[in-house]
């Protein structure tokens, strides 16, 4: 376990990390391009301006980490946990995320247009003003997610779980939904269904 280590400005690109654990570590401005992690944990780590482009992460947890103006283009997260982490002004697209828990994640204003986010868990996530136009959110769990000002126009929301607040606060023009969500949308907008 590594605690409080300073990796700022470090050149760590292309490394492979297996079962490593980091707490309160500083990766500010670090070059992490092509980094491969398996079964690692990062708790309260700072990735401000870090370059994680083309990195690959399997069964890795980033708990309450800060990604401020970080680069994550072409990165892959599979079977990971990003619970409570914050992404601010990050370069995300294209970003491949599968079977990953994004509960309580801060993605306010994130540019995720056309992103494939199928089946992901966004419970209580902050997606305020996020650009999710034409995103694939089939079977995603958006329960309790903050969606004020989120643009979900043309998004695929079939079999997604979304609360009434989200259905009212987000822009959903042209979104694809199943019958259950269509009925919930109508009810959230005050329509009476007989």
N, C-alpha and C positions, 0 to 999 in steps of 0.2 A: 504494500500500500504506500502510495506517495501522497504526502499531504503538504500543501502550501508551497510546492515547487514552482520555480519561475522558468517557464519555457518560452517566454516572450522573445520574439525575433529569431527563434530557433529554426534551423533547417532540418525538418523531420520527414521530408517528403519521401514517399515510396517505402516507408518502413512497414513492418508487419508486427502487430501487437496482439498477444493472446493472453487472456485472463489477467490483464493489468488493471489496477484500481487507482484512481486519481481523485483527491478531494481538495477543494479550494486551490487548484492549480491555475496558473496564468499562462494561457496560450496566445496572448495578444500579439498580433502581427506574425504569428508562426506560419511557416510554410509546411502545410500538412497535405499537400497535393499527393494523391495516389496512396494515402495511408490506408492500410487494411487492418481493421480491428475485429476480433472475435471474442465474445464473452467478456468484454471490458466494461468497467463502470467509470463514469465521470460524474462527480457530485459537486455542484456549485463551482464549476470551472468556468473561466472567462475565455471565450473564443473571439473577442473583439478584433475585427479586421483580419482574422485568420483565413488562410486559403485552404479550404477542404475540397477543392475541385477534384473530381474524379476519384474521391475516396470511397471505400466500400466498408460497410459496417454490418456485422451479423451478430445477432443476439447481444448487442451492446446497449447499455443504458446511459443516457445523458440526462441526469436528474437535476432540475433547477439550474441549468447552465445558461449562460448568456452568449448569444450569437448576435453581435452588433456590427452591422456592415460586413459580415463574413461572406465569403464566396463558397457556395455549395453546388455550383453548376456541375452537372454530370455525376453527382455523388449518388450513392445507393445505400439505403437503410432497409434491412430485411430482418423482421422479427425483433425489432429494437423497441426501446422505451425512451420517449422524449418528454416524459411527464414533468410539467412545470417549467420547461425551458422557454426562453424568450428569443424570438427572431425579429430583429429590428433592421429595416433597410438592407436586408440580405439579398444577394444574387442567388436565386433558387432554381431558375429554369434552365435546362430541364433537370428535374429532381425526381428520382425514383424511390418511392417509399411503399413498402409492402408489409402487411401484417405487423404494423407498428402502432404503438399506443401514444397518441398525441393529447391525452387528457391534460387539461389545464395549461396547454401550450399557448404562448402569446405569439400570434401571427397577424397582428393588426396591420392593415395596409399591405400585406404580402401579395406579391405578384405571382399568382398560381394559375393563370389562364391556361386552359386545356390540360391541366395536370391530371394524371391518373391517380386518384385517391380512393379507389374502390375498397370498401370494407374497413377503412381506418376508423379508429376511435378518436373523436374530437370532443369528448365530454367536457363541458365547462370551458372549452377553449375560447380564446379571444380572437375572433375573426372579423372584428370591427373594420369596416372599409377595405376588406380583402378583395382582390380581384380574382374571382373564381369562375369567370365566364367560361362556359363550355367545358368545365371540369367534370371528370367522371367521379361522381360521389355515390355510385350505386352501393347500397348496403352499408354506407358509412353511418356511424353513430354520432349525430350532432346534438344529442340531448344536452340541453342547458348551455349550448354554445352561444356566445354573444355575436350576433350577426347584424348589428345596426350598421347600415350603410354598405354591407357586403353585397357585391355584385355577383349574383348567381344566374345571370341571364344565359339561357341556353345550356345550363348545367344538367347533367343526368342525375336525378335524385330518386330514381326508382328504388324502392325497398330501403331507403334511407330513413333513419329515425331523426325527426326534427320537431322541436316543441313549437307551440302556438306563437310564442314571442318571436322565434326565428322566422316563422312564416309571414309575420307582419313586418318585421324590421328589414329583411333582406329584399333586394330586387330580384324577382323570380321570372321576369318576362321571358317566355319561350322555354322555360325549364321543363324537362321531361319528368313526370311524376307518376306514381301508381295511383289507383283509385283511393286507397286509404289516405294518402297525403293530399289528394285533391279535395276529399271531404273535410279533412282537418284544415286545409287552407280556407275553404269556404266558411267553415265555422269560425275560424280565427278572424275573419273579416266581417263577422256579424250576420252571415246569411243563415236563414233557417232552412233546414233540410228535412223534407217530409218523406 
